Amino acid sequence: MSTTSSKRFTPAFNHTTLVILAAALVLSAAMGIRQTFGLFIGPFSFDRGLPVTLIAFAIALHNLVWGFAQPFAGAAADRYGSAPVVAFGATTFAAGLGLAAATPSGPLLIVGMGLLVGIGVSCTTFGVVLPAVGRVASPEKRSMAMGLVSAGGSVGQVLMVPLVQGIRLHAGIATSLFVLAFVMLMVAPLGIVLDRRAPIGAPRHEPPAAPLRDTLAQAARHRGYRLLTLGFFTCGFQLAFIATHLPGYLSLCHMPIGLGATALALIGLFNMVGSWGCGWLGGRFRQHHVLGWLYLIRSATIGAFFLLPKSAVSVVLFAAVMGLTWLGTVPLTSGLVAKVFGTRHLGSLFGVCFLSHQIGSFLGAWLGGVVFDLTGSYSLLWQATVASGLIAALLHFPIDDTALPTPALRSEPASA
């Protein structure tokens, strides 16, 4: 009896582990590369004579395009599988980086780093890879599995930032961007692994889902889903502002050259622990409560960093705490959506929610450049990140996380 059970358990374990590893590698490449964009603001401005506002707009635009494309990318992965979506996204991502590397033109930089990179990121990050993981993991392990993928995705941030910094200093902007494009092409085939089916005889974790249209209508009526979507705006706003403008802000504070790259790498390093930890907490406590506390801790950290004197020690401590709370919102948010609505249309539902995140990302990156050009300071944006975090915490605590029956099985709409 024990031998039979072991034989049945091992393939499922290996299958799930393989999907987690593939998802982590795809996410690591995509998220690690986009985390380096803040390092190019100064070189694009000084070497190519482009205004900071235009460069910040290009970086911000990819966040906005990512957000609008994410529901479509998630729906395509739900329907056709992850392999074609990841392959298309990785190729488009690489093309955008190559275009930004090859031309000093501002409009083409916007097309490459803004439009093409945004489409590529939408097909190679959370809205595509996490639903694939959610479908192979059991409900009780789903939050932790998504946390592991998010943590593995941080490896790219840890490795890419110092790599790009070194290549850029020794070989220039173009070479470093071409290297990043090559990395994206290397992960394109991994979507095939994400489409691996569960082993024969593996249990189904939930009943068949209703059509996408009915599920979207159900989500639109759900008060908790609306609050979650609104709160996710803050995550994008805070992270995009810090990732894009922290190196420049530290230069204004007369911090040592290279400390900005070190801080971004440290954020990625500690995010490995934070993403796994948030996924672990989400499997043991109510996920929306963990999200509320995460936003409170993040906002308090940002406020303290802005108000207190700057030093190398304070920058390292800030990066460490921010890393612990950086992308922990993603496994918690996607896990909460899966808990309430199931996993069949998780890519589409998370994609709609993620659009709010990316509108916040666009504003965080772009307004940072606008405010700096107008005032010569980032102070207003630091204050805005603190205030938005407090509002997000208040939005998350009252969310109702009760699992809903599929619309097809309901006799009448349930009140949220």
Secondary structure, DSSP 8 states (H G I E B T S, - for coil): -HHHHHHHHHHHHHHHHHHHHHHHHHHHHHHHHHTTGGGGHHHHHHHH---HHHHHHHHHHHHHHHHHHHHHHHHHHHHH-HHHHHHHHHHHHHHHHHHHHH---HHHHIIIIIIIHHHHHHHHSHHHHHHHHHHHS-TTTHHHHHHHHHHHHHHHHHHHHHHHHHHHHHH-HHHHHHHHHHHHHHHGGGHHHHT----TT---SS-----HHHHHHHHHH-HHHHHHHHHHHHHHHHHHHHHHHHHHHHHHTT--TTHHHHHHHHHHHHHHHHHHHHHHHHTTS-HHHHHHHHHHHHHHHHHHHHHS---HHHHHHHHHHHHHTSSTHHHHHHHHHHHHH-STTHHHHHHHHHHHHHHHHHHHHHHHHHHHHHHS--HHHHHHHHHHHHHHHHHHTT--------GGG-SS----
